Structures are given as structure tokens and as C-alpha cells.
Amino acid sequence: MKILVTGAAGFIGMHTSLRLLARGDEVVGLDNLNDYYDPTLKEARLARLTPHAAFRFVKMDVADRAGMEALFAAEKFDRVIHLAAQAGVRYSLQNPHAYIDSNVVGFMNILEGCRHSKVQHLVYASSSSVYGGNTKMPFSEADSVDHPVSIYAATKKANELMAHTYSHLYGLPTTGLRFFTVYGPWGRPDMALFLFTKAILEGRPIDVFNHGRMKRDFTYIDDIVEGVIRTLDHVAAPDPAFDALQPNPGTSDAPYRVFNIGNHDPVELMGFVGAIEDALGMTAEKHILPLQDGDVPATYADTAALNAWTGFAPATSVRDGVGRFVAWYREYYKV
């Protein structure tokens, strides 16, 4: 298949592209290589993809309407995996307009491209942040997600609504994946694992929010990629059991699905820090702080629906995954 992967120089995008190439797909990778974090890391990820004969890179912003229209018209993609986005909850408090440009305008361009070029299936990144202020655990796709607590979360919820509209109006099969705290080698430098590992190795204190009582459903990158690929291969279809009198937000009478993709095993932040300390053989100096604006105290994925749809089940413990990240970090940064 010929597959467009947006955000191909990103963390999940690179790993997903490598898996697609390994099984024989043709991949067109799109990224704008912006400087939200160190572009040299993005370029190093890209350098792992470019040697593959079946990979081509296009430098473009998904918010470039004319550019995206021309790309879709020329390439005639079979399927699309849309991972490009302005990420980060805390950054959305400082630069909200970047999230509308990338996550809303950009997503509109993806939907229009898929519609006009008759793409077979669009799989796109949503986020566990859509659950916002919900406290019922674990989070289920059948739960309401109408109370976001950051503009980032609001844009991801908007993506799900926009996707449903296109599934309903134009029969475009769409599947949204609500990622739960993805981590692993080649990860994002603004994420806790990266920040903590760097600080501990440099002898600096780490910022531990919500007094260390934050809980996250940390999900290893290989498990995430497995879920993305399985979902791509299982095209969204109308739910024959959908009841418009009691609508399930995760399904529809249109070819639309939304799934949680997580480890189904939340870990307290202090336990996560402990796994990093063990992998490094060092003890962190901890700067204990309250919960930050825009953050939620806990996430916990109910993954039963994705398991039923694709057979997906996460297989990597936090201790193993953190160990693999630390080994990569030491090798990559020579520390």
C-alpha cells in the first residue's frame, strides 16, 4: 500500500514508518521539522528512514492548504496515518494559536485531501487528554469527553468531531487513537522521561508535579506502533449495534471509530522516577511541586474496545521500557 505518514520525523511517526517499510509498504513521510524541540533529533530520526528505497520525504506544514491539496492530488494515497500535530499540554497555555493552526486547520486539510482523493482509511492521533476533568477510571470510549482542561485537549476533541462529520457526510472511514503517555527510545525531549533522565545525569533536581501522586498510563512505543498498524489494517465501519437513542460516543452508524491505546496499567509518578533511577544506577534530587494548570492528576485506559477490534494488547512493562530508553539515551548522547 501507498501510505502517507504525517509527522514522520516525530517520535511515533518515525517508529510507525519503520514498521510500515519493514513489511513492504510504500511510505511518503511529511513533516515541517519545526523547532518546538531540537530539530537535530527530528533530522536524526529522519536519517533512519531516508535510506529505504520505499520512503520519500516531503517537507511541508499540514496547515499549508495549497501544498496539501497538490500533494494529495499527485500521490493518490491508499491510506493515511496522521500524526503531525502541535503537541504538549503546558505549551498550549503559552502559544494557543499554534494549536489551532496545526491541529485544527491542518486536520481540515487532511480530511479534505482524504475526501477528494478517495483514501480508504484515515487513522489519526487523538489523545488521552480529551478525558479532561473526568475522574471515573479507567477512561472508556463510551464516556463523555466534553470537559477539556487545555486548548491542546480541545483541539484533539475537535479532531474527533471533524472526523465524524466527514465519515457521516462522505463515507470516509476514520479511526481516532487516544494515545496514553507514549515513551521509549527516540522520544520527545519535552516529555517527563527525557527531562528526568537528562537532569539526573547532569546532577540537577527534577520537578515532580502533584507531589509525586500523578498517575499515568505510560505506554511503550512498540506497543503503540503495533496498535496503530493493526488499526490501519482494520478499516473503520459502521457499528450495527449503534443506537441513536442512546449514542455511544466511541462508535457511530457512520464508518467512524475512536479507541483508547494505552498500557491499561497506570503507574504513580514516583514509581516511574524509581524505574529511571534503577536504570541509571543514580538517585534523583526531587523538587516537589503542586499540580500544574492544564494537567490532570491521573490517566488510565480501558483498552477492551481496541483489543476486541484488533486483538491489540500491550506487552511492555514500565521497568523494561524505561530500561530500553535509558540505554538508547546513553548511546545517542554518549553519556
C-alpha positions in Angstrom: 0.0 0.0 0.0 1.0 3.6 -0.5 0.7 5.3 2.9 1.1 9.0 3.9 2.5 9.4 7.4 2.4 12.9 8.6 4.7 13.9 11.5 7.1 11.3 10.1 10.2 12.9 11.7 8.3 12.8 15.1 8.6 10.1 17.8 5.6 8.0 16.9 5.8 8.9 13.2 9.4 7.6 12.8 8.7 4.3 14.5 5.4 3.7 12.6 7.1 4.5 9.3 9.9 2.0 10.0 7.3 -0.8 10.7 5.4 0.0 7.5 8.6 -0.1 5.5 9.7 -3.3 7.1 6.5 -5.1 5.9 6.8 -3.7 2.4 4.6 -0.6 2.2 5.5 2.5 0.3 5.7 5.4 2.7 5.6 9.2 2.0 6.6 10.9 5.1 5.6 14.5 5.7 7.0 16.9 8.4 7.6 20.6 8.8 10.7 20.0 11.0 9.7 22.9 13.3 11.7 24.0 16.3 9.2 23.2 19.1 12.0 21.0 20.3 15.5 20.3 18.9 15.2 19.8 15.2 18.5 17.9 15.1 16.7 15.0 16.9 14.0 15.1 14.2 16.7 15.1 11.5 18.4 12.1 13.1 15.1 10.2 13.2 14.5 11.1 9.5 18.0 9.8 8.7 16.8 6.3 9.8 14.1 6.4 7.2 15.7 8.0 4.1 18.0 5.0 3.3 14.8 3.0 2.5 14.0 2.9 -1.2 10.3 2.8 -0.5 10.4 6.0 1.6 10.2 9.6 0.3 10.3 12.7 2.5 8.2 15.8 1.9 8.9 18.9 3.9 5.6 20.7 4.4 3.3 22.0 7.1 -0.1 20.3 7.2 -1.6 23.8 7.6 -0.4 24.7 4.0 -3.7 24.3 2.2 -2.5 24.6 -1.3 0.5 22.4 -0.7 -1.6 19.7 0.9 -4.2 19.8 -1.9 -1.4 19.4 -4.5 0.2 16.5 -2.6 -3.0 14.5 -2.3 -3.9 15.1 -5.9 -0.5 14.0 -7.1 0.1 11.0 -4.9 -3.2 9.2 -4.7 -2.5 7.6 -1.2 -4.3 4.4 -0.3 -4.3 5.2 3.4 -3.2 8.0 5.7 -1.8 7.9 9.2 -2.0 11.5 10.5 0.4 12.0 13.5 1.5 15.6 12.8 0.3 18.0 15.5 1.4 20.7 17.8 1.9 18.6 20.9 2.3 19.5 24.6 -0.3 20.5 27.2 1.7 23.1 29.0 3.0 24.8 25.8 -0.7 25.3 24.8 -1.1 27.7 27.7 1.6 30.0 26.2 1.0 29.6 22.4 -2.6 28.6 21.8 -2.7 29.9 18.2 -0.1 27.3 17.2 -2.5 24.5 18.2 -5.4 25.9 16.1 -3.1 26.3 13.0 -1.6 22.8 13.2 -4.3 20.7 14.9 -7.5 22.2 13.5 -6.6 23.9 10.2 -4.0 21.2 9.5 -6.6 18.4 10.2 -9.1 20.1 8.0 -6.6 19.9 5.1 -6.0 16.2 5.9 -9.8 15.5 5.8 -10.3 17.4 2.6 -7.3 15.6 1.0 -8.7 12.2 2.0 -12.2 13.0 0.8 -11.2 14.2 -2.6 -8.6 11.5 -3.3 -10.9 8.7 -2.0 -8.5 7.5 0.7 -9.5 4.1 2.0 -8.9 4.8 5.7 -7.7 7.7 7.8 -6.1 6.8 11.1 -5.3 9.9 13.2 -3.8 10.8 16.6 -6.2 11.9 19.3 -5.1 12.0 22.9 -6.0 10.8 26.4 -6.2 14.5 27.3 -9.7 14.6 25.8 -10.9 13.0 29.0 -10.1 16.3 30.7 -11.7 16.6 34.2 -13.2 13.1 34.2 -12.4 11.1 37.4 -14.2 7.8 36.5 -11.4 5.2 36.0 -10.5 3.6 33.7 -11.3 6.0 30.9 -13.7 4.5 28.4 -14.6 5.5 24.8 -18.2 5.4 26.0 -17.6 8.2 28.5 -18.4 11.9 27.8 -15.4 13.9 26.8 -17.0 17.4 26.9 -14.8 19.0 29.7 -11.3 19.6 28.3 -8.8 21.4 30.6 -6.3 22.6 28.0 -6.6 24.1 24.5 -4.5 21.1 23.3 -7.2 18.7 24.6 -9.9 20.8 23.0 -8.2 20.6 19.6 -8.0 16.8 19.8 -11.7 16.6 20.7 -12.3 18.9 17.7 -10.5 16.4 15.5 -12.8 13.6 16.6 -15.9 15.7 15.8 -14.5 16.8 12.4 -13.6 13.2 11.6 -17.1 12.0 12.4 -18.6 14.7 10.2 -16.5 13.5 7.2 -17.3 9.9 8.0 -21.0 10.7 8.1 -21.2 13.1 5.1 -18.7 11.4 2.7 -18.4 7.9 3.9 -14.7 8.4 4.7 -13.6 5.7 7.2 -11.8 7.3 10.1 -10.3 6.0 13.3 -9.0 8.2 16.1 -6.5 6.8 18.6 -6.4 8.3 22.0 -2.7 7.9 22.9 -1.8 7.5 26.6 1.6 8.9 27.6 3.8 7.3 25.0 7.5 6.8 25.9 10.6 5.0 24.6 13.8 5.4 22.5 13.8 8.4 20.2 11.2 10.1 22.4 10.2 13.7 22.7 12.6 15.9 24.8 9.7 17.8 26.4 8.3 14.6 28.0 9.0 13.6 31.6 11.2 10.5 30.9 13.5 12.6 28.7 13.6 15.6 31.1 14.2 13.4 34.2 16.9 11.3 32.6 18.8 14.3 31.3 18.5 16.1 34.7 19.6 13.1 36.8 22.6 12.5 34.6 23.6 16.2 34.8 23.1 16.3 38.6 20.2 18.7 38.5 17.0 18.3 40.5 13.8 17.1 38.8 10.4 18.8 39.0 7.9 16.3 40.4 4.4 17.6 40.0 1.3 16.9 42.1 3.6 16.0 44.9 4.5 12.8 43.1 0.9 11.5 43.2 0.4 12.0 39.5 -0.6 8.7 37.8 -0.1 8.0 34.1 -0.8 5.0 31.9 2.7 5.0 30.4 2.6 3.1 27.1 5.8 1.9 25.4 6.4 3.0 21.8 6.5 -0.6 20.3 3.1 -1.3 21.7 1.7 2.0 20.4 3.0 1.2 16.9 1.5 -2.3 17.0 -1.8 -0.7 17.8 -1.5 1.9 15.0 -0.7 -0.7 12.4 -3.4 -3.1 13.4 -5.9 -0.3 13.4 -4.8 0.9 9.9 -5.4 -2.6 8.6 -8.9 -2.9 10.2 -10.8 -0.2 8.3 -13.5 1.6 10.4 -17.0 0.5 9.6 -20.5 1.5 10.8 -21.4 -0.1 14.1 -24.5 -2.3 13.5 -25.3 -2.0 17.3 -25.2 1.8 17.3 -28.4 3.2 18.9 -29.2 6.9 18.1 -31.5 7.0 21.1 -28.5 6.1 23.4 -25.5 7.0 21.3 -22.1 5.6 22.2 -19.5 8.4 21.6 -16.9 5.9 20.5 -18.8 4.4 17.6 -21.4 5.5 15.0 -23.7 4.5 12.2 -21.0 6.1 10.0 -17.6 4.4 9.3 -16.1 6.0 12.4 -14.2 4.7 15.4 -12.4 6.1 18.4 -10.1 3.9 20.6 -8.0 4.2 23.7 -4.5 3.0 23.1 -2.7 2.6 26.4 -1.0 0.2 28.8 -4.1 -0.4 30.9 -1.8 -0.2 34.0 -1.3 3.3 35.5 1.9 3.9 37.4 2.4 6.6 40.1 4.9 9.2 39.0 7.3 8.4 41.9 7.3 4.7 40.8 8.2 5.9 37.3 11.0 8.0 38.7 12.2 4.9 40.6 12.4 2.9 37.4 14.6 5.7 35.9 16.8 5.8 39.0 17.2 2.0 38.8 18.1 2.1 35.1 20.6 4.8 35.6 22.0 3.5 38.9 21.6 7.0 40.3 19.3 8.8 42.8 17.3 11.9 41.7 17.1 15.0 43.7 13.4 15.8 43.7 11.8 19.2 43.6 8.2 18.5 44.8 5.6 20.8 43.2 1.8 21.1 43.0 -0.4 20.1 40.0 0.2 22.4 37.0 -2.6 24.2 35.1 -3.9 22.1 32.3 -2.7 18.8 33.8 -4.9 16.0 35.0 -4.0 14.0 38.1 -4.5 10.6 36.6 -5.0 8.7 33.3 -6.0 5.1 32.9 -7.0 3.5 29.6 -9.8 0.9 29.2 -8.4 -0.8 26.1 -11.1 -3.5 25.8 -12.6 -2.0 22.7 -9.3 -1.9 20.8 -8.5 -5.4 21.9 -11.9 -6.6 20.6 -11.4 -4.7 17.3 -7.8 -5.6 16.5 -6.6 -8.1 19.1 -4.2 -5.5 20.5 -2.8 -6.0 23.9 0.2 -4.0 25.3 3.2 -6.2 26.2 5.9 -4.0 27.7 6.3 -3.2 31.4 7.4 0.3 32.5 10.6 -1.1 34.0 11.6 -2.8 30.7 10.6 0.2 28.6 12.4 2.7 30.8 15.5 0.5 30.7 15.4 0.5 26.9 15.0 4.2 26.8 17.9 4.8 29.1 20.2 2.5 27.1 19.2 4.5 23.9 19.7 7.8 25.6 23.2 6.9 26.8 24.2 5.7 23.4 22.7 8.6 21.4 24.1 11.4 23.7 27.3 9.4 24.6 26.8 9.9 28.3 
